[in-house]
Amino acid sequence: MMNRYQQFRSPHAEREMSRQGTVRMLWAAGAVFFGIVCLVGAIAWISQAMAGEPYSFSLPATSDGLAGYLLEQDETAAETPAGNPYGELAAVSKAERWTLTGEGWSDTPEAERSFLVLYAANWEKAEELASNLSPSGARLIVRTGAANGRIVELEPDENRKVWRNGGLLLYYTGENEKVIQLLEGYAGEPVADGRETDPADTGLTLEDRGRLLAGWDCLGYLVICAGSAAMMAVFIIIAARTPPERR
């Protein structure tokens, strides 16, 4: 049997209850929306991890620009497969040794007129590699996790210079000023110079870990999943909250 309040509920009370029910449905719909966003982000995250190589919006590394630049400078170079001085890296797809063979180089020792070209997996990887080099280029932090890495250390070499242009890293250890000027003309100032002094080796610093985390491929998915999950929780709490009783 209905009580007196239910029997004689005013039209205003009916409208208020209907409004509160609509508001609850809107909050619930918001919770569902953010739940879907979180699910899609998680699926994309898992798919990327299973694929092994994340999708990149940047252009793949190519040497077309370098070859065109050398032609503009009336230079030619022979390309041969080479090893990466920093070892096998997932961020580097291949390495080549370019030896200048144009007119006027015949009397120059091959070691002085050749340089290495490292092809990064994409432009973001090239930028990450360049930013993780020590000032002298003798140390490189190689990513092993979201904010973790291992340090590859080479012997000191005052002649070592590393440049970055797009998805390419150029590595030169000779002393020929003409080669240095040629490479600087293509890639600008080196990102690492063997004459620079590296800080004391204390392992990974907080700054290093912060840089690794900021460049983590999955950071965007983490932000999307965490943010949408938090918003979903807020919407559920508000939707489930009992509205105050009208007096």
N, C-alpha and C positions, 0 to 999 in steps of 0.2 A: 504494500500500500504506500502511495506517495505521501510524504510529509507535507505540512502546510507550506513550507518554502517552495517545494517543487510544484505544488498546485497553483500557487499564486505568484510565481516568478514573473517579474516585470519584463516587458519587451526590451528595456534597456539592459537588464541583466542577461537576457538571451543574446543580444547583439554583442555584449562584452565577452561572453563565453565563446561565441563564434569567432570573434576577433582573436582571442587568446589561442584558440585551436588553430587558426590560420597561421598565426605567428609561430606556433610550435612546429607546424608542418614546414614552414620556411626554414627554420633553424635545422630541422631534421634533413631537409633537402640539401642544405649547405654542408652538413656532415657527410652525406652520401657523396656529394661532389668532391670534397677534399679526400674522401676515402678512395674514390676512383683515381684521382690525380696521384695519390700515394702508391696505389697498386700499379699504375702505368709506369711511374718512375722506377719502382722496384723491378718490374719486368725488364725495362730497358737496361737497368743497371746489371741485372743478372745476364742478359743477352750479351752485353758488352764484355763482361768478364769471361763468358764462355767463348766468345769470338777471339779473345786474346789481344786483338788490336782494335782500339776504339776508333769510331768514325771521326774524321777530322774535316772541318770546314775549310781548312787551308789547303793550298796547292801542294802537290807532292814535290819532292826535291828533284830538280833537273839541272843539267849542266849547260843547257842551251844558251843561257845568258852569259855564262863564262866563255863559252866557245865563240859567241858572237862578239864579245868584248875583245878577245884576243885577235880576232880577224880585223876589227876596227883599228887595232894597234899594229897591224901588219905582222902579227906573230902567229905561229902555228905550234901545236903541241901533240906529242904522241901519248896516248892513254894506255896504261897497262894495269891489270888488277894488282891491288896491294893490300897489306894488312893494316888494321887500325892500330895506331900506337897505344891507344888506351885499352886494347883488347876487344874481344867480342862484346858488342853492346846491342841490346834489342832496339835501341833508339836509332841505330845507324844501319841502314839497309845494305850498303856496300862502300868500299873504299877503292880509290884509284890513284895511281901515281901519274901525274902529268909532267912530261919532260919537254921543255921548250926546244924546238928544233928549227926555228926560223933562221934566216940569214944573220950571221954574226954570233951565233952561239956555239959554233964548232970548237972553238978554243976554250970554252968554259967547261970545267968538270961537270959531269952529270949530276953529282950531288948538289952542286950550286945552282943548277938551272932546272931543278925538278922540285915539285911540291905535291903534297897529298891533298886529295879532294875527298871529303867524307860526306856521303849522302845521308841526311837524316830521314827518318821515316816520314816526317812532315815538317812544316815550318814551326809548329809549336815545339816539337822535339828538338829542333835545331836551336831554338831560343832557350829552351831549358838546359841543353848541354852547354851553351855559351855562358849562361848565368851561373852554372855550377862549376865552372873552371876557376881555379885560383888565379890571382893576378899574373903569375909567371907561366901559367899553363902546365905546371908540373903536377898538379893535383886536380882530379875530377871526381865530383860526387855523383855516383850512379844510383838512381832510384831503385829501391827494393821494396817499397811500400808507400802508403799514403804520406807518411812523414818520416820515413826511414831511408837510409842509403848506405852504400859502402864507398870507401875512398880508394880510388886508383891513383897510385903515386909513381911518377917517372923520375928519372935522374935529372938533376938541375942542368939546364942548358941555356946560357945567355943568348944564344942565337934563335931560340924557339920563338915563333910567332904564330898566333892563331887568329884567323879572321872568320867572320860569319856574314853571309849574304843570302837572304832567303832561307832555303832549306839546305844550304851548303856550308860546310866548315872547311877552310883552307888552312893547311898545316905546313909550315916551312921552317927548316932548321939551318938554312944556308946563310951566307953573309953577303951575297951579291946584292948591291944596292939597286941595280936595275930591276931585278926580280921583285924586291920589296916594294919599289915604287909601282911596279906593274900591278901587284896584288892589292896595294893600297888604293890604286886608281879604280879597282873593281869593287872592293869591299870596304874602303874607308879605313879608319883606325882599327888596329887589332884589338880583339877582346881579351887577349892574353899576350904578354910580352915577357920573355925570359929574363929581361933586365930588371923586372919588378921584383919586389920582395914579398914573399908570402907570409901571412901571419903564422904564429906558432901552431903546430898541429896538435889540437886538443880534441880531435874527433868532431862529431857533428854538434854544432852550436844550436841554440834556440832559433837564431836567425836562419840557419841552414834548414832546420826542420820546418820553419814557417814558410820559407820559399818553396820547399818541396810540397807542402800541403797546398799552397796557393796554386801550384802548377799541376796538381793531381787531376788526372783525366776524369775521375769519378766524383770530384767535389760537387759539380753541378747536380748530379743525381742525389748525392747525400743531402744537399740543401733542400732540394725539392721534396724528397721523402720526409725529412725531419720537419720541415715547415708545414707540409700538408697534413702530416700526422698530428702535429700540435694543434692546427686549426680544426681538424676533425674532432679532437678531444674537447676543445672549447665549445664547438657547436653542439656536441652531444650533451655536455653538461648543461648548457643553457636550455636546450630543448627538453631535457628531462626535469628541469627545475619546476616545482609546483608554483604557480603564480599566487601572489598574496591574496587572501580571502577578502572580498569586498565587504565593507560594512554598510 
